[in-house]
Amino acid sequence: MEYFAFQWHITDSCDQRCAHCYIFAEGHPQLVEMPLQKARQVVADCVEMCRRMKRLPYFYITGGDPILHSRFWDILALLRERSIPFTILGNPFHLTDAGCARLKEYGCDKYQLSIDGLRETHDAIRKPGSFDATLDKIDLIRRAGIRCAVMTTVSGTNLHEIPGIIDLVVARRVDILAFGRYCPTSFEKSTHIEPLEYRDFLERVWHQFEQYRDSGTTFNLKDHLWTLFLYEKGLFKIPEGLDADTIYDGCHCADCHMTILPTGEVMACRRFESPVGNLFRKPIYDLYNGPEMEAYRQYERFEKCSRCELLRFCRGCPAVTYGYTHNFYAPDPQCWKAIE
């Protein structure tokens, strides 16, 4: 049975103000924390949705910094009671040996930290001291028997530093590394990467991944333009005999992933404004199958991807596209493939 992923923002509270954060990017009227009673309703509703869809629930607990929620451990207990696996997407500052041991006890599968550049760049994006604090907590997480993941947001600002980050996380024995592209929240905040520049970047880091194949670090090819890259290298082939109308891979928006905010608002994807309703007013199963969500599943509307043989496997990152154009279905701004 396959998993269905819920990215659950339980609080907006955070002691960083990252330059690329979508919560604080354009200001934020107030910091919201989901009450425990409402959190209990979220878990029950998501479990019921997965039962009806014959899927298994998986939660990515985040914020803000989720550990700052006043009932953080009570919320994790809701998942432990149902043996639901989860990952924490959080900051390093409040982690302790005792806290990580407790996370392990509650069933935490992974703890994801962020590294968005080498020391000077990372601390400029996040806050002074964040880089060293993050490195310190990698060992602490792994000592507790929890897999440590590192996520990097790539932009024109830090593109040249990603090879150094790869070397660093391998040396620190990080379990998983992934990167995704920055989604501009306004044109002025765009740090653009040209398509061929991005393709050359993928080539460089691919050679590093090959170099570190036996390092123990898994390189998660999160950006779906990796599919195009591997296709052009002959390392990904379109299987024969597939259903022409079935989407097999690519962007998971509105497919096997949804985002829940502290207010109960549900989004198709948190990386851009994609509200589809509120689960405290309508069951999340109905939201998933409703017209608001269906608006993000009209694959024939992709202006460029719909004419590409990789439509059912790639589609780039529509959230990045939206950040540039406010059009979910416009061409991915870093896609280098020429379509006649």
Sequence and secondary structure as in RCSB ss.txt:
>XXXX:A:sequence
MEYFAFQWHITDSCDQRCAHCYIFAEGHPQLVEMPLQKARQVVADCVEMCRRMKRLPYFYITGGDPILHSRFWDI
LALLRERSIPFTILGNPFHLTDAGCARLKEYGCDKYQLSIDGLRETHDAIRKPGSFDATLDKIDLIRRAGIRCAV
MTTVSGTNLHEIPGIIDLVVARRVDILAFGRYCPTSFEKSTHIEPLEYRDFLERVWHQFEQYRDSGTTFNLKDHL
WTLFLYEKGLFKIPEGLDADTIYDGCHCADCHMTILPTGEVMACRRFESPVGNLFRKPIYDLYNGPEMEAYRQYE
RFEKCSRCELLRFCRGCPAVTYGYTHNFYAPDPQCWKAIE
>XXXX:A:secstr
  EEEEEEE B   S   TT TTTTT  S   B  HHHHHHHHHHHHHHHHHHT EEEEEEESS GGGSTTHHHH
HHHHHHTT  EEEE  STT  HHHHHHHHHTTEEEEEEE  SSHHHHHHHS TTHHHHHHHHHHHHHHTT EEEE
EEEE TTTGGGHHHHHHHHHHTT SEEEEEE   SSGGG     HHHHHHHHHHHHHHHHHTTTSS EEE  STH
HHHHHHHTTS    TT  TT   SS  BTTTEEEE TTSEEES TTS  EEEETTTS HHHHHTSHHHHTT  GG
G TTGGGSTTTTT    HHHHHHHHS TTS  TT      
